[in-house]
Amino acid sequence: MTPDEYQQAVRDLARSAAMPEGVAARMEGELQRAFEGQGVPMPARPRRAGSLDPATVLAAAAALILAIGAGLWHVRQRSTTPNDVTASVALPVPTATVAGLKPRPAESAAVTPSVKPRPAKRRPLPPVIQPAGFVPVPTAARLPQFESGLIVRVALPAAALPSYGVDISPAATDQPIEADVLLGQDGLARAIRLVNTSRSQQ
Amino acid sequence: MTAEPREQASDAALMAGIAAGDRHAFADLFRRRRNDVYRVALLMTGRPATAEDVTQDVFLAVMREARRYEPGRSTVTAWLCGIARNQARRQLEGENRMVALGDGDESGEREPASMPDPAGELAAARQVEALRRAILALPIRYREVVVLCDLQELSYVDAAAALDCAVGTVRSRLHRARNLLAAKMRHGEGVGTAAIKRCLA
């Protein structure tokens, strides 16, 4: 191929590598919608088969389950040690919770076993947790920058939330909490958003 | 003060508009530069589907990062091509696969051309296809300079900005890349006009 033929072939190749009009129109529409919705996490755009293969999804799910398990194990380990009370008290507790809550029966029994705990009065209680929007998980700081991903809705025990960087009342260890977990392009969790913040302590 | 008509606005002015939240500026930049981005992605990955993903990712990045564009450092096209190149490399590394040369044939999307000289047209088409295959067979560091400098016609300075390397590196890689291409074309399936004419005779 002579230099002239090379130049001609390069020009022809460049011309043939244009984006098909149908694709361009669809993509422009999607991007415009995303532009208007900036500030809101991008919904996962539909990818073709192969872009996010089942192995990646399974790996992401496995990583999520392991993280939840590790969080639960950590919380349970703490709850069985003598330092448990101190650790629980050290957690950030909303002022309203401190003012309004009596010790739970289990805690009272642990301190004074012979005293019969009084039944707790039913009263409106503050929400267990009150974050709005996505909160970065602590491990996200060490991960590559988020580019694209997907949101997975899960039900987590409230006790697992501190491992995701979400503060909870120490009394709310058994509450199942629905949350959206934002997974990055590598399947690892970047942020968490609580779906139902109106659940109260029982 | 009258606003500059958008169709005459420079790419840099559109970027400033995007940074300020102007969705029309974003639409204009997309229409103006989508083919540049798509071409880089397609010729680096060899797959139309991946090229579409890369193009969309690039313009999502423009949405988020328009404020970070520095007009004095490179042209908008070079900046976009740099993002496309990085995204394409990431896709290739993530997929951990060789480019399938036979995949993504776009022949169905091409307009049939009138052929006053069928043999010559066919030979030219064969050469274009051979060139495409030869480019995709290049090691990635050579492939990207050919795509940016020869196909995208970026200056060496802009290509260096897009690749985040020295201008001298661009020159030397391009020289090496063209030699590799020439060798691949010689030993590949390149069929000249004369050979085609012999077949048709």
Interface residues (C-beta under 8 A of the other chain):
Chain A: M1 E5 Y6 Q8 A9 V10 D12 L13 A14 S16 A17 A18 M19 P20 V23 A24 M27 E28 E30 L31 Q32 A34 F35 E36 Q38 M42 R45 R47 R48 G50 S51 E147 S148 Q185
Chain B: G21 R23 F26 A27 F30 R31 R34 N35 Y38 R39 L42 L43 A49 A51 E52 D53 T55 Q56 D57 F59 L60 A61 M63 G94 E106 E109 R110 A124 Q127 V128 A130 L131 R132 I135 D150 L151 Q152 E153 L181 A182 M185 R186 G190
